[in-house]
């Protein structure tokens, strides 16, 4: 069965103060439990803020590193879901359910990409 990496993208400057509401946390917990029982969920996690990250770049034969936050970047990866699904359509349905679990004041997008078998 193909595997998909779902990158959860957020604008760190536009997230609700205090983070997810208790209701959202409950809905997410139920969805993650359903995905696990269905054999779809392989792994998932949120990521620390970019202020705690470091970006390492290889360019022109040289390495450079920049500590966060990365102010030039509006949208960042805030978390991920690693799932297995019968096809991309099923992976997209799970991604849609994940997004619909959020309240209206959230702005969240996901990028669903199949993991290449030969890499």
N, CA, C and O atoms as a GROMACS GRO file, in nm:
protein
  476
    1UNK      N    1   0.085  -0.117   0.000
    1UNK     CA    2   0.000   0.000   0.000
    1UNK      C    3   0.090   0.124   0.000
    1UNK      O    4   0.186   0.129   0.076
    2UNK      N    5   0.059   0.224  -0.084
    2UNK     CA    6   0.144   0.343  -0.088
    2UNK      C    7   0.140   0.422   0.042
    2UNK      O    8   0.040   0.422   0.115
    3UNK      N    9   0.251   0.489   0.069
    3UNK     CA   10   0.261   0.576   0.187
    3UNK      C   11   0.261   0.721   0.141
    3UNK      O   12   0.310   0.753   0.032
    4UNK      N   13   0.207   0.807   0.226
    4UNK     CA   14   0.196   0.949   0.194
    4UNK      C   15   0.245   1.031   0.312
    4UNK      O   16   0.216   0.999   0.428
    5UNK      N   17   0.318   1.138   0.282
    5UNK     CA   18   0.358   1.234   0.383
    5UNK      C   19   0.267   1.355   0.367
    5UNK      O   20   0.263   1.417   0.261
    6UNK      N   21   0.195   1.388   0.472
    6UNK     CA   22   0.107   1.502   0.473
    6UNK      C   23   0.174   1.611   0.557
    6UNK      O   24   0.185   1.599   0.679
    7UNK      N   25   0.217   1.717   0.490
    7UNK     CA   26   0.284   1.828   0.557
    7UNK      C   27   0.178   1.930   0.596
    7UNK      O   28   0.104   1.981   0.512
    8UNK      N   29   0.171   1.960   0.724
    8UNK     CA   30   0.072   2.054   0.776
    8UNK      C   31   0.136   2.191   0.780
    8UNK      O   32   0.234   2.213   0.851
    9UNK      N   33   0.081   2.284   0.702
    9UNK     CA   34   0.140   2.417   0.690
    9UNK      C   35   0.055   2.520   0.765
    9UNK      O   36  -0.068   2.521   0.756
   10UNK      N   37   0.125   2.605   0.840
   10UNK     CA   38   0.059   2.709   0.918
   10UNK      C   39   0.136   2.839   0.902
   10UNK      O   40   0.252   2.840   0.862
   11UNK      N   41   0.071   2.949   0.934
   11UNK     CA   42   0.138   3.078   0.948
   11UNK      C   43   0.160   3.098   1.097
   11UNK      O   44   0.064   3.120   1.172
   12UNK      N   45   0.284   3.089   1.142
   12UNK     CA   46   0.313   3.099   1.285
   12UNK      C   47   0.266   3.229   1.347
   12UNK      O   48   0.238   3.234   1.467
   13UNK      N   49   0.256   3.334   1.267
   13UNK     CA   50   0.213   3.464   1.319
   13UNK      C   51   0.062   3.477   1.327
   13UNK      O   52   0.011   3.578   1.376
   14UNK      N   53  -0.010   3.377   1.279
   14UNK     CA   54  -0.155   3.385   1.274
   14UNK      C   55  -0.221   3.263   1.339
   14UNK      O   56  -0.332   3.224   1.300
   15UNK      N   57  -0.155   3.203   1.435
   15UNK     CA   58  -0.217   3.090   1.505
   15UNK      C   59  -0.290   3.143   1.628
   15UNK      O   60  -0.247   3.241   1.689
   16UNK      N   61  -0.400   3.079   1.664
   16UNK     CA   62  -0.477   3.126   1.780
   16UNK      C   63  -0.392   3.126   1.908
   16UNK      O   64  -0.318   3.032   1.935
   17UNK      N   65  -0.405   3.233   1.984
   17UNK     CA   66  -0.333   3.242   2.110
   17UNK      C   67  -0.378   3.129   2.202
   17UNK      O   68  -0.497   3.102   2.214
   18UNK      N   69  -0.283   3.065   2.266
   18UNK     CA   70  -0.316   2.953   2.353
   18UNK      C   71  -0.321   2.820   2.280
   18UNK      O   72  -0.340   2.716   2.343
   19UNK      N   73  -0.304   2.822   2.147
   19UNK     CA   74  -0.301   2.698   2.071
   19UNK      C   75  -0.439   2.639   2.051
   19UNK      O   76  -0.540   2.709   2.060
   20UNK      N   77  -0.443   2.509   2.023
   20UNK     CA   78  -0.569   2.442   1.995
   20UNK      C   79  -0.662   2.443   2.117
   20UNK      O   80  -0.618   2.427   2.230
   21UNK      N   81  -0.790   2.461   2.091
   21UNK     CA   82  -0.890   2.458   2.197
   21UNK      C   83  -0.906   2.315   2.248
   21UNK      O   84  -0.869   2.220   2.178
   22UNK      N   85  -0.960   2.296   2.366
   22UNK     CA   86  -0.987   2.161   2.416
   22UNK      C   87  -1.078   2.082   2.322
   22UNK      O   88  -1.061   1.961   2.307
   23UNK      N   89  -1.173   2.150   2.259
   23UNK     CA   90  -1.264   2.082   2.165
   23UNK      C   91  -1.188   2.031   2.043
   23UNK      O   92  -1.210   1.919   1.997
   24UNK      N   93  -1.096   2.116   1.990
   24UNK     CA   94  -1.015   2.074   1.875
   24UNK      C   95  -0.925   1.957   1.914
   24UNK      O   96  -0.912   1.861   1.838
   25UNK      N   97  -0.865   1.965   2.029
   25UNK     CA   98  -0.779   1.855   2.076
   25UNK      C   99  -0.859   1.725   2.086
   25UNK      O  100  -0.808   1.618   2.051
   26UNK      N  101  -0.983   1.733   2.133
   26UNK     CA  102  -1.068   1.615   2.144
   26UNK      C  103  -1.100   1.558   2.006
   26UNK      O  104  -1.093   1.437   1.985
   27UNK      N  105  -1.137   1.646   1.912
   27UNK     CA  106  -1.168   1.600   1.775
   27UNK      C  107  -1.044   1.538   1.709
   27UNK      O  108  -1.055   1.436   1.642
   28UNK      N  109  -0.928   1.601   1.729
   28UNK     CA  110  -0.804   1.548   1.671
   28UNK      C  111  -0.770   1.412   1.731
   28UNK      O  112  -0.730   1.320   1.660
   29UNK      N  113  -0.786   1.401   1.862
   29UNK     CA  114  -0.759   1.273   1.926
   29UNK      C  115  -0.848   1.162   1.872
   29UNK      O  116  -0.801   1.051   1.848
   30UNK      N  117  -0.976   1.193   1.852
   30UNK     CA  118  -1.069   1.094   1.798
   30UNK      C  119  -1.032   1.057   1.654
   30UNK      O  120  -1.038   0.940   1.617
   31UNK      N  121  -0.994   1.157   1.573
   31UNK     CA  122  -0.956   1.130   1.434
   31UNK      C  123  -0.828   1.047   1.429
   31UNK      O  124  -0.820   0.952   1.351
   32UNK      N  125  -0.729   1.081   1.510
   32UNK     CA  126  -0.604   1.004   1.511
   32UNK      C  127  -0.629   0.861   1.556
   32UNK      O  128  -0.569   0.768   1.503
   33UNK      N  129  -0.718   0.842   1.654
   33UNK     CA  130  -0.753   0.708   1.699
   33UNK      C  131  -0.822   0.630   1.588
   33UNK      O  132  -0.793   0.512   1.567
   34UNK      N  133  -0.913   0.695   1.516
   34UNK     CA  134  -0.981   0.630   1.404
   34UNK      C  135  -0.882   0.590   1.295
   34UNK      O  136  -0.890   0.481   1.239
   35UNK      N  137  -0.789   0.680   1.264
   35UNK     CA  138  -0.689   0.652   1.160
   35UNK      C  139  -0.597   0.536   1.202
   35UNK      O  140  -0.559   0.454   1.120
   36UNK      N  141  -0.564   0.531   1.331
   36UNK     CA  142  -0.480   0.422   1.382
   36UNK      C  143  -0.554   0.290   1.373
   36UNK      O  144  -0.497   0.190   1.326
   37UNK      N  145  -0.680   0.287   1.417
   37UNK     CA  146  -0.760   0.164   1.412
   37UNK      C  147  -0.782   0.117   1.268
   37UNK      O  148  -0.793  -0.003   1.243
   38UNK      N  149  -0.791   0.212   1.174
   38UNK     CA  150  -0.811   0.178   1.033
   38UNK      C  151  -0.682   0.131   0.966
   38UNK      O  152  -0.683   0.088   0.850
   39UNK      N  153  -0.570   0.139   1.039
   39UNK     CA  154  -0.441   0.096   0.982
   39UNK      C  155  -0.381   0.199   0.888
   39UNK      O  156  -0.290   0.166   0.811
   40UNK      N  157  -0.430   0.322   0.893
   40UNK     CA  158  -0.383   0.428   0.804
   40UNK      C  159  -0.266   0.504   0.866
   40UNK      O  160  -0.169   0.535   0.797
   41UNK      N  161  -0.275   0.534   0.995
   41UNK     CA  162  -0.175   0.617   1.062
   41UNK      C  163  -0.047   0.539   1.089
   41UNK      O  164  -0.050   0.434   1.153
   42UNK      N  165   0.065   0.591   1.040
   42UNK     CA  166   0.196   0.533   1.070
   42UNK      C  167   0.269   0.617   1.174
   42UNK      O  168   0.337   0.563   1.261
   43UNK      N  169   0.255   0.751   1.165
   43UNK     CA  170   0.321   0.841   1.258
   43UNK      C  171   0.262   0.980   1.241
   43UNK      O  172   0.211   1.013   1.134
   44UNK      N  173   0.268   1.061   1.343
   44UNK     CA  174   0.227   1.201   1.334
   44UNK      C  175   0.290   1.279   1.448
   44UNK      O  176   0.320   1.224   1.554
   45UNK      N  177   0.308   1.408   1.425
   45UNK     CA  178   0.364   1.494   1.530
   45UNK      C  179   0.352   1.638   1.487
   45UNK      O  180   0.346   1.670   1.369
   46UNK      N  181   0.351   1.725   1.587
   46UNK     CA  182   0.365   1.868   1.564
   46UNK      C  183   0.512   1.902   1.576
   46UNK      O  184   0.591   1.826   1.632
   47UNK      N  185   0.550   2.016   1.523
   47UNK     CA  186   0.689   2.060   1.529
   47UNK      C  187   0.702   2.182   1.618
   47UNK      O  188   0.608   2.260   1.633
   48UNK      N  189   0.820   2.199   1.677
   48UNK     CA  190   0.845   2.318   1.759
   48UNK      C  191   0.846   2.441   1.667
   48UNK      O  192   0.863   2.427   1.546
   49UNK      N  193   0.829   2.560   1.723
   49UNK     CA  194   0.829   2.682   1.641
   49UNK      C  195   0.962   2.701   1.568
   49UNK      O  196   1.065   2.650   1.612
   50UNK      N  197   0.957   2.775   1.457
   50UNK     CA  198   1.080   2.800   1.381
   50UNK      C  199   1.183   2.877   1.463
   50UNK      O  200   1.302   2.874   1.432
   51UNK      N  201   1.138   2.947   1.567
   51UNK     CA  202   1.233   3.018   1.653
   51UNK      C  203   1.330   2.923   1.721
   51UNK      O  204   1.437   2.964   1.766
   52UNK      N  205   1.294   2.797   1.729
   52UNK     CA  206   1.380   2.695   1.790
   52UNK      C  207   1.454   2.611   1.687
   52UNK      O  208   1.525   2.517   1.724
   53UNK      N  209   1.438   2.643   1.558
   53UNK     CA  210   1.498   2.564   1.452
   53UNK      C  211   1.621   2.629   1.392
   53UNK      O  212   1.651   2.745   1.420
   54UNK      N  213   1.691   2.553   1.310
   54UNK     CA  214   1.805   2.602   1.234
   54UNK      C  215   1.791   2.551   1.092
   54UNK      O  216   1.763   2.434   1.070
   55UNK      N  217   1.811   2.638   0.996
   55UNK     CA  218   1.807   2.602   0.855
   55UNK      C  219   1.951   2.590   0.806
   55UNK      O  220   2.030   2.684   0.818
   56UNK      N  221   1.986   2.474   0.749
   56UNK     CA  222   2.120   2.449   0.696
   56UNK      C  223   2.108   2.445   0.544
   56UNK      O  224   2.022   2.375   0.489
   57UNK      N  225   2.195   2.520   0.476
   57UNK     CA  226   2.189   2.533   0.330
   57UNK      C  227   2.323   2.496   0.268
   57UNK      O  228   2.429   2.531   0.320
   58UNK      N  229   2.317   2.425   0.156
   58UNK     CA  230   2.434   2.394   0.075
   58UNK      C  231   2.419   2.473  -0.054
   58UNK      O  232   2.324   2.450  -0.130
   59UNK      N  233   2.510   2.565  -0.080
   59UNK     CA  234   2.503   2.649  -0.200
   59UNK      C  235   2.643   2.691  -0.240
   59UNK      O  236   2.722   2.735  -0.156
   60UNK      N  237   2.674   2.678  -0.368
   60UNK     CA  238   2.805   2.720  -0.418
   60UNK      C  239   2.919   2.643  -0.355
   60UNK      O  240   3.030   2.696  -0.343
   61UNK      N  241   2.894   2.520  -0.314
   61UNK     CA  242   2.997   2.438  -0.254
   61UNK      C  243   3.026   2.470  -0.109
   61UNK      O  244   3.127   2.426  -0.054
   62UNK      N  245   2.938   2.548  -0.045
   62UNK     CA  246   2.960   2.586   0.094
   62UNK      C  247   2.833   2.562   0.177
   62UNK      O  248   2.721   2.574   0.128
   63UNK      N  249   2.856   2.529   0.304
   63UNK     CA  250   2.747   2.515   0.399
   63UNK      C  251   2.727   2.644   0.475
   63UNK      O  252   2.824   2.713   0.510
   64UNK      N  253   2.602   2.677   0.500
   64UNK     CA  254   2.572   2.790   0.588
   64UNK      C  255   2.453   2.750   0.674
   64UNK      O  256   2.375   2.663   0.636
   65UNK      N  257   2.441   2.813   0.789
   65UNK     CA  258   2.327   2.784   0.875
   65UNK      C  259   2.269   2.914   0.928
   65UNK      O  260   2.341   3.011   0.952
   66UNK      N  261   2.138   2.914   0.944
   66UNK     CA  262   2.065   3.029   0.995
   66UNK      C  263   1.973   2.982   1.105
   66UNK      O  264   1.892   2.891   1.086
   67UNK      N  265   1.985   3.044   1.222
   67UNK     CA  266   1.895   3.012   1.332
   67UNK      C  267   1.761   3.080   1.309
   67UNK      O  268   1.755   3.190   1.254
   68UNK      N  269   1.654   3.014   1.352
   68UNK     CA  270   1.520   3.071   1.341
   68UNK      C  271   1.500   3.183   1.440
   68UNK      O  272   1.585   3.203   1.526
   69UNK      N  273   1.392   3.255   1.432
   69UNK     CA  274   1.282   3.231   1.337
   69UNK      C  275   1.319   3.278   1.197
   69UNK      O  276   1.407   3.362   1.180
   70UNK      N  277   1.249   3.223   1.100
   70UNK     CA  278   1.277   3.254   0.960
   70UNK      C  279   1.172   3.355   0.913
   70UNK      O  280   1.068   3.318   0.858
   71UNK      N  281   1.202   3.482   0.936
   71UNK     CA  282   1.103   3.588   0.914
   71UNK      C  283   1.061   3.602   0.769
   71UNK      O  284   0.951   3.650   0.741
   72UNK      N  285   1.147   3.561   0.676
   72UNK     CA  286   1.111   3.573   0.534
   72UNK      C  287   1.010   3.466   0.492
   72UNK      O  288   0.957   3.472   0.381
   73UNK      N  289   0.985   3.370   0.578
   73UNK     CA  290   0.894   3.262   0.546
   73UNK      C  291   0.761   3.284   0.617
   73UNK      O  292   0.756   3.286   0.740
   74UNK      N  293   0.654   3.303   0.540
   74UNK     CA  294   0.524   3.325   0.601
   74UNK      C  295   0.462   3.193   0.646
   74UNK      O  296   0.418   3.180   0.760
   75UNK      N  297   0.461   3.095   0.557
   75UNK     CA  298   0.398   2.967   0.586
   75UNK      C  299   0.507   2.864   0.615
   75UNK      O  300   0.602   2.850   0.539
   76UNK      N  301   0.492   2.791   0.726
   76UNK     CA  302   0.593   2.693   0.765
   76UNK      C  303   0.526   2.558   0.791
   76UNK      O  304   0.405   2.551   0.811
   77UNK      N  305   0.606   2.453   0.790
   77UNK     CA  306   0.556   2.321   0.826
   77UNK      C  307   0.544   2.317   0.978
   77UNK      O  308   0.643   2.331   1.050
   78UNK      N  309   0.422   2.298   1.026
   78UNK     CA  310   0.396   2.296   1.169
   78UNK      C  311   0.380   2.156   1.224
   78UNK      O  312   0.376   2.136   1.346
   79UNK      N  313   0.372   2.057   1.135
   79UNK     CA  314   0.357   1.918   1.176
   79UNK      C  315   0.344   1.829   1.055
   79UNK      O  316   0.353   1.875   0.941
   80UNK      N  317   0.323   1.701   1.080
   80UNK     CA  318   0.312   1.607   0.969
   80UNK      C  319   0.226   1.487   1.010
   80UNK      O  320   0.209   1.458   1.129
   81UNK      N  321   0.175   1.419   0.910
   81UNK     CA  322   0.111   1.289   0.926
   81UNK      C  323   0.177   1.196   0.826
   81UNK      O  324   0.189   1.232   0.708
   82UNK      N  325   0.220   1.081   0.868
   82UNK     CA  326   0.272   0.979   0.778
   82UNK      C  327   0.165   0.870   0.775
   82UNK      O  328   0.140   0.804   0.876
   83UNK      N  329   0.104   0.851   0.658
   83UNK     CA  330  -0.007   0.755   0.649
   83UNK      C  331   0.017   0.658   0.534
   83UNK      O  332   0.099   0.681   0.446
   84UNK      N  333  -0.058   0.548   0.539
   84UNK     CA  334  -0.063   0.458   0.424
   84UNK      C  335  -0.208   0.448   0.383
   84UNK      O  336  -0.297   0.432   0.467
   85UNK      N  337  -0.231   0.457   0.254
   85UNK     CA  338  -0.367   0.455   0.201
   85UNK      C  339  -0.366   0.377   0.070
   85UNK      O  340  -0.262   0.358   0.009
   86UNK      N  341  -0.485   0.333   0.028
   86UNK     CA  342  -0.490   0.254  -0.095
   86UNK      C  343  -0.452   0.335  -0.217
   86UNK      O  344  -0.402   0.280  -0.316
   87UNK      N  345  -0.477   0.468  -0.212
   87UNK     CA  346  -0.442   0.556  -0.325
   87UNK      C  347  -0.443   0.701  -0.278
   87UNK      O  348  -0.475   0.731  -0.163
   88UNK      N  349  -0.409   0.791  -0.369
   88UNK     CA  350  -0.403   0.933  -0.334
   88UNK      C  351  -0.540   0.987  -0.296
   88UNK      O  352  -0.550   1.073  -0.208
   89UNK      N  353  -0.646   0.938  -0.360
   89UNK     CA  354  -0.781   0.985  -0.327
   89UNK      C  355  -0.814   0.958  -0.181
   89UNK      O  356  -0.871   1.043  -0.114
   90UNK      N  357  -0.778   0.839  -0.131
   90UNK     CA  358  -0.804   0.809   0.010
   90UNK      C  359  -0.717   0.897   0.101
   90UNK      O  360  -0.764   0.945   0.204
   91UNK      N  361  -0.591   0.918   0.063
   91UNK     CA  362  -0.503   1.004   0.143
   91UNK      C  363  -0.559   1.146   0.150
   91UNK      O  364  -0.553   1.210   0.254
   92UNK      N  365  -0.613   1.195   0.039
   92UNK     CA  366  -0.672   1.329   0.036
   92UNK      C  367  -0.798   1.336   0.122
   92UNK      O  368  -0.823   1.439   0.185
   93UNK      N  369  -0.876   1.230   0.126
   93UNK     CA  370  -0.996   1.230   0.211
   93UNK      C  371  -0.956   1.240   0.358
   93UNK      O  372  -1.020   1.315   0.433
   94UNK      N  373  -0.854   1.168   0.400
   94UNK     CA  374  -0.807   1.179   0.539
   94UNK      C  375  -0.756   1.321   0.566
   94UNK      O  376  -0.782   1.376   0.672
   95UNK      N  377  -0.684   1.380   0.469
   95UNK     CA  378  -0.634   1.517   0.485
   95UNK      C  379  -0.751   1.615   0.498
   95UNK      O  380  -0.746   1.707   0.580
   96UNK      N  381  -0.855   1.596   0.419
   96UNK     CA  382  -0.973   1.682   0.427
   96UNK      C  383  -1.040   1.670   0.563
   96UNK      O  384  -1.082   1.770   0.620
   97UNK      N  385  -1.049   1.550   0.615
   97UNK     CA  386  -1.110   1.529   0.747
   97UNK      C  387  -1.026   1.598   0.855
   97UNK      O  388  -1.080   1.657   0.948
   98UNK      N  389  -0.895   1.590   0.842
   98UNK     CA  390  -0.805   1.658   0.935
   98UNK      C  391  -0.832   1.809   0.934
   98UNK      O  392  -0.845   1.871   1.039
   99UNK      N  393  -0.840   1.867   0.814
   99UNK     CA  394  -0.863   2.011   0.804
   99UNK      C  395  -1.000   2.051   0.857
   99UNK      O  396  -1.012   2.152   0.926
  100UNK      N  397  -1.104   1.973   0.826
  100UNK     CA  398  -1.240   2.005   0.871
  100UNK      C  399  -1.256   1.996   1.022
  100UNK      O  400  -1.352   2.050   1.076
  101UNK      N  401  -1.164   1.930   1.090
  101UNK     CA  402  -1.171   1.921   1.237
  101UNK      C  403  -1.138   2.054   1.304
  101UNK      O  404  -1.172   2.075   1.420
  102UNK      N  405  -1.072   2.145   1.231
  102UNK     CA  406  -1.032   2.275   1.286
  102UNK      C  407  -1.149   2.373   1.288
  102UNK      O  408  -1.240   2.366   1.206
  103UNK      N  409  -1.145   2.464   1.387
  103UNK     CA  410  -1.244   2.571   1.392
  103UNK      C  411  -1.220   2.670   1.278
  103UNK      O  412  -1.114   2.672   1.217
  104UNK      N  413  -1.321   2.753   1.251
  104UNK     CA  414  -1.315   2.848   1.140
  104UNK      C  415  -1.201   2.948   1.152
  104UNK      O  416  -1.150   2.994   1.049
  105UNK      N  417  -1.159   2.985   1.272
  105UNK     CA  418  -1.056   3.088   1.287
  105UNK      C  419  -0.915   3.037   1.256
  105UNK      O  420  -0.822   3.117   1.250
  106UNK      N  421  -0.898   2.907   1.236
  106UNK     CA  422  -0.767   2.852   1.198
  106UNK      C  423  -0.746   2.869   1.048
  106UNK      O  424  -0.841   2.858   0.970
  107UNK      N  425  -0.622   2.897   1.008
  107UNK     CA  426  -0.582   2.891   0.868
  107UNK      C  427  -0.474   2.785   0.859
  107UNK      O  428  -0.362   2.805   0.904
  108UNK      N  429  -0.509   2.672   0.802
  108UNK     CA  430  -0.420   2.556   0.793
  108UNK      C  431  -0.432   2.500   0.652
  108UNK      O  432  -0.541   2.494   0.596
  109UNK      N  433  -0.321   2.459   0.596
  109UNK     CA  434  -0.325   2.387   0.469
  109UNK      C  435  -0.238   2.263   0.482
  109UNK      O  436  -0.150   2.256   0.568
  110UNK      N  437  -0.264   2.167   0.398
  110UNK     CA  438  -0.183   2.046   0.399
  110UNK      C  439  -0.135   2.018   0.257
  110UNK      O  440  -0.204   2.046   0.159
  111UNK      N  441  -0.018   1.962   0.250
  111UNK     CA  442   0.039   1.916   0.123
  111UNK      C  443   0.053   1.766   0.135
  111UNK      O  444   0.122   1.716   0.224
  112UNK      N  445  -0.013   1.692   0.046
  112UNK     CA  446  -0.011   1.546   0.049
  112UNK      C  447   0.078   1.499  -0.064
  112UNK      O  448   0.053   1.528  -0.181
  113UNK      N  449   0.183   1.424  -0.028
  113UNK     CA  450   0.277   1.375  -0.128
  113UNK      C  451   0.306   1.228  -0.107
  113UNK      O  452   0.335   1.185   0.005
  114UNK      N  453   0.298   1.152  -0.214
  114UNK     CA  454   0.330   1.010  -0.204
  114UNK      C  455   0.480   0.993  -0.187
  114UNK      O  456   0.559   1.065  -0.248
  115UNK      N  457   0.518   0.898  -0.103
  115UNK     CA  458   0.659   0.869  -0.080
  115UNK      C  459   0.706   0.778  -0.194
  115UNK      O  460   0.648   0.672  -0.217
  116UNK      N  461   0.810   0.820  -0.263
  116UNK     CA  462   0.862   0.743  -0.376
  116UNK      C  463   0.920   0.611  -0.327
  116UNK      O  464   0.997   0.608  -0.232
  117UNK      N  465   0.882   0.504  -0.392
  117UNK     CA  466   0.923   0.371  -0.349
  117UNK      C  467   1.072   0.346  -0.366
  117UNK      O  468   1.130   0.270  -0.289
  118UNK      N  469   1.135   0.407  -0.466
  118UNK     CA  470   1.276   0.376  -0.493
  118UNK      C  471   1.373   0.476  -0.432
  118UNK      O  472   1.491   0.473  -0.466
  119UNK      N  473   1.330   0.562  -0.346
  119UNK     CA  474   1.424   0.660  -0.288
  119UNK      C  475   1.475   0.615  -0.154
  119UNK      O  476   1.554   0.685  -0.092
   0.00000   0.00000   0.00000
